[in-house]
Amino acid sequence: MISSQIHSLIVLLLLALSAGDQISAAIETETEPVPAPWPEQFHALLLMNKSGSLEIVDLWYDWVNGRNFNIIQKQLGKLTYDLEWNNGTSFYYTLDASKTCRTVHFEVGILRPNWLDGANYLGQRQVNGFLCNLWEKVDFLWYYEDVITKRPVQWIFYTGREAHVMTFEVGAVLEDEKWQAPVYCFHNEKKNSE
């Protein structure tokens, strides 16, 4: 009789331990997801909608070399270039006959791969046919990331600007010679700071 009571007690103890593991696992799966850091190098094609004004942005992100490049095609408009360096220098220029260039210095450089650290998780949403986790960053933008692949799907800036990610190629790198601002950017007398 005592042996069967001990056996029953052991079975109950094992069941309790098993239930504790299941409860612990359930609690772990209920924690909020964390946004994936950006890859150190990638290429993305973005469809930008700025309150009805459309652009295609050919984005090259290269954290390894401290640079970010946006090649911007405005709908039925000029092709412009936004070349950003980690030292805070940005060049906005054209390569057409007008040879326009504006140099701007920002206190911060390009976005770090972990720039979404500390973002506020807002739950899951369906966006453009993808189930996404949604984060809000510093009252500045909403960032949608595919639940399965962890790739960015969309950004919405509070200014009304939306970025729809059309392609996302991890590890893609633009050739070094394409990262050079034209010489007239360095002879321009007007240097702007923001």
C-alpha positions in Angstrom: 0.0 0.0 0.0 2.8 2.5 0.9 4.6 1.4 -2.3 1.5 2.3 -4.4 1.1 5.6 -2.6 4.8 6.4 -3.3 4.3 5.4 -6.9 1.2 7.7 -7.2 3.1 10.5 -5.6 6.0 10.2 -8.0 3.5 10.1 -11.0 1.8 13.3 -9.6 5.2 15.0 -9.1 6.2 14.1 -12.7 2.9 15.4 -14.1 3.3 18.7 -12.1 6.9 19.1 -13.4 5.7 18.5 -16.9 2.8 21.0 -16.6 5.3 23.5 -15.2 7.5 23.1 -18.3 4.4 23.5 -20.6 3.3 26.7 -18.7 6.8 28.0 -18.9 7.0 27.3 -22.7 3.6 29.0 -23.1 4.8 32.1 -21.3 7.9 32.2 -23.4 5.9 32.1 -26.7 3.7 34.9 -25.5 6.6 37.4 -25.1 6.7 40.2 -27.7 8.7 39.6 -30.8 11.8 41.7 -31.4 12.5 43.3 -34.8 15.3 41.6 -36.7 18.4 43.8 -37.1 19.0 44.9 -40.7 21.6 42.9 -42.5 24.9 44.8 -42.7 24.6 44.9 -46.5 21.5 44.8 -48.6 19.8 46.1 -51.7 16.0 46.9 -51.7 13.7 48.3 -54.3 11.0 50.5 -52.7 7.8 52.0 -54.0 7.4 55.3 -52.2 4.1 57.1 -51.9 4.4 60.7 -50.5 0.7 61.7 -50.2 0.1 60.7 -53.8 3.5 61.6 -55.3 5.1 58.3 -56.4 8.8 57.4 -56.5 10.9 54.3 -57.0 13.9 54.2 -54.6 16.8 51.9 -55.4 18.3 51.6 -51.9 21.8 50.3 -51.2 22.6 49.8 -47.5 26.3 49.1 -46.6 26.9 49.4 -42.9 30.3 47.6 -43.3 31.6 50.6 -45.3 29.6 53.3 -43.5 27.4 54.3 -46.4 23.8 54.3 -47.7 22.7 55.2 -51.2 19.2 56.1 -52.4 18.8 56.4 -56.2 15.4 58.1 -56.6 13.2 58.1 -59.7 10.3 60.5 -59.3 7.2 59.6 -61.4 7.7 61.3 -64.8 10.5 63.4 -63.2 14.2 63.6 -62.5 16.5 60.9 -61.4 18.1 62.1 -58.2 20.8 60.7 -55.9 21.0 60.7 -52.1 24.4 59.5 -51.0 24.8 59.3 -47.2 27.9 58.6 -45.2 28.3 57.5 -41.6 30.2 60.7 -40.8 26.9 62.6 -41.3 27.7 64.0 -44.7 24.9 63.6 -47.4 25.0 64.6 -51.0 21.8 65.2 -53.0 22.6 65.5 -56.7 21.7 64.9 -60.3 23.8 63.5 -63.1 22.1 65.4 -65.8 23.2 68.6 -67.6 22.1 70.8 -64.6 24.8 69.3 -62.4 22.9 70.2 -59.2 24.3 69.2 -55.9 23.5 70.0 -52.3 25.6 68.9 -49.4 24.0 68.5 -46.0 25.6 67.5 -42.7 23.5 65.7 -40.1 24.8 65.0 -36.6 24.1 61.3 -36.9 25.3 59.1 -39.7 23.3 56.3 -41.4 20.9 54.1 -39.5 22.6 51.3 -37.5 21.5 47.7 -38.2 19.8 47.6 -34.8 18.1 51.0 -35.2 14.8 49.4 -34.2 16.0 48.5 -30.7 13.6 49.9 -28.2 10.7 50.2 -30.7 7.2 49.9 -29.3 5.5 46.6 -30.4 1.9 47.2 -31.7 0.9 43.6 -32.6 0.3 41.9 -35.9 -1.4 43.3 -39.0 -2.1 42.2 -42.5 -0.2 44.4 -45.0 -0.1 44.0 -48.7 -1.0 40.3 -48.3 1.7 39.6 -45.6 1.1 38.9 -41.9 3.5 41.4 -40.2 4.7 42.3 -36.8 4.3 46.1 -36.3 6.5 48.4 -34.3 6.4 52.1 -33.7 9.8 53.9 -33.4 10.1 57.2 -31.6 6.8 58.7 -32.8 8.4 58.8 -36.2 7.3 55.7 -38.2 5.6 52.4 -38.2 7.7 49.5 -39.3 6.1 46.3 -40.7 8.1 43.1 -40.7 7.0 39.8 -42.2 6.3 37.3 -39.4 7.9 34.4 -41.2 10.8 35.7 -43.1 11.6 38.7 -40.9 12.1 40.9 -44.0 10.8 44.5 -44.0 7.5 44.9 -45.9 6.5 48.5 -45.3 7.4 51.7 -43.4 4.9 54.4 -42.8 6.3 57.8 -41.7 4.2 60.2 -39.7 4.6 62.7 -42.4 2.3 60.6 -44.6 5.1 59.0 -46.6 4.9 55.2 -47.2 7.6 52.9 -48.3 6.5 49.5 -49.8 9.4 47.0 -50.1 9.3 45.4 -53.5 12.6 43.5 -53.3 15.0 42.8 -50.5 18.4 41.2 -51.3 20.6 40.4 -48.3 24.3 40.7 -49.0 24.0 42.6 -52.3 26.7 45.3 -52.6 27.0 48.1 -55.1 30.4 48.5 -56.8 32.7 50.9 -55.0 33.1 53.3 -58.0 29.3 54.0 -57.9 29.6 55.5 -54.4 31.5 58.6 -55.4 29.6 61.9 -55.5 30.4 63.9 -58.7 33.3 66.4 -58.6 31.0 69.4 -58.8 29.6 68.5 -55.3 33.0 69.4 -53.9 33.3 72.7 -55.8 29.8 74.0 -54.9 30.1 77.2 -52.9 26.8 76.6 -51.1 27.1 74.2 -48.2 23.9 73.5 -46.3 23.6 72.2 -42.8 20.5 70.9 -41.2 
